[in-house]
């Protein structure tokens, strides 16, 4: 599976072809959302190989910027993400993975990486 280069303007917005728009580092933002609760679980990065592997295997695969390597979610922790569906936004520069999450999605062990809220008056963080 290869990806065609992105189109421009409304051609990109309206095409029925998968033409991911990777950033200058060759990455695309990937948001994982629990398919049952609809809670946003995490955000990570994918390169073309990670996106391809995710689509082909049905297991969430990401690109580690720090390790410069692919990683399959749950490979070491056992907290896997089974892909239910993959959506891409209008200009194809972000993907939404709807997943069945086994165990916590966050590396801290929490259900979601989004467990803190910014309090607007004080700019302090509170935890869910």
Secondary structure, DSSP 8 states (H G I E B T S, - for coil): --------HHHHHH-SS------TTS-EEEEEEETTT--EEEEEEE-HHHHHHHHHHSB-EEEETTTTEEEETTTTTS--EEEEEEEE-TTSSEEEEEEEE-S-SSTTS-S-S--EEEETTTTEEEE-
